[in-house]
Amino acid sequence: MCNDVYRQLALHLSTLGMGFPDKEELLDILRENFTQTEAEVALALPTRSEPLQIVSVSEIAQRSKLPGQELLTILERLAEKGVLFSGKTDAGENGYALQQVGYGFPQTFFWKNEDTPHSRKMSDLIIKYFNREVTAKAFAASKTKPFRYIPGQESVHDDIHAVYPYHMMENVVQKAKTFAVANCSCRMQMRLKGKGCNHPLEVCLKFDELAEYVIEKGFGREITKDEALKILKESEEAGLVHMADNAMGDVKHCCNCCGCACWNVGNIRRRRIPRDILMAVYFLRVTDTGECSGCGSCIDICPVDALKLNGDYPAVDNDWCIGCGVCVLRCPNEAVKLKLRNDLDQVPPFNFKALHEIILKEKKLK
């Protein structure tokens, strides 16, 4: 089994709800982060589940040959390394889960903003693994998208907020109880490669049990609700895009993304992967030509390069606009507005669990 354990683990991880597409480059990542014994322990954790769904050590022990204390030691070591998620079960026991794409993999390698030989090697391996083919495959497998863009607070008319309050990041924050912030893993990867941009780093927000994990394991730091709201505001001012779970409530994270480095906005900006394969986009931009002066401010700031000057006014490429509202906030004449798309349902799944149950069913994993 030892000679094949990494291959078995790669196949195991591919059956998670937010699974790892099986590719040869994944084996290099697994070998770098798991000993053979640790890989065997990881094989004892269940798949076909939503992210962050922990199981108790006693349940894992039923699938492992290791004695209880040795098993617990290895599980905790893997959680400390960031390759397992951990928390407390309803009964107060230690619980663990495999990391899933977008909720810890590959983010934990970079959340701390550490420049180490291991983080540099992981940057190389992750960039090699998550090429366009793998990224598209990871998100094309379900019609329902796990993540969505949420416009900045001031970019959406109050009438829309009144009817669709879940299309507000401030509403997401108000509903959360625990808050943490970590560094943007995408910008960290690029900086470790000597590339990247000058956008702020410490802007990756985590909520509730994901926040608790990040705080406990030292991948980020605890913040207050007011600090979370301030980070959102500063991110909007920096031209960053709010990307969060595609759920009405019980949202676990909000990344603040740029077109320079981030896996989602960057791929859309460079036209590498169609927008609707990657993300749920609920809004599109419209221009009030009566108010527009043709100054071009919105063209310069658009994170996905979806605007071009057509005569006197900006023209929007509606196949690539992500409805983030960055251009609305930069318009000096209040000539830009966001409208809800009329070609898809405006209501995301009810909560985080419902979202991922739908994805599991669409992927025929449940």
Secondary structure, 3 states (H helix, E strand, C coil): CHHHHHHHHHHHHCCCCCCCCCCHHHHHHHHHHCCHHHHHHHCCCCCCCCCCCCEEHHHHHCCCCCCHHHHHHHHHHHHHHCCEEEEECCCCCEEEEECCECCCECHHHCCCCCCCHHHHHHHHHHHHHCCHHHHHHHHHCCCCCCEEEECCHHHCCHHHHHHCHHHCHHHHHHHCCCEEEECCHHHHHHHHCCCCCCCCCCCEEEEHHHHHHHHHCCCCEEECHHHHHHHHHHHHHCCCEEEEECCCECCCEEEEECCCCCCCHHHHHCCCCCHHHHCECCEEEEECCCCCCCCCHHHHHCCCCCEEEECCEEEECCCCCCCCCHHHHHCCCCCEEEEECCCCCCCCCCEHHHHHHHHHHHCCCC
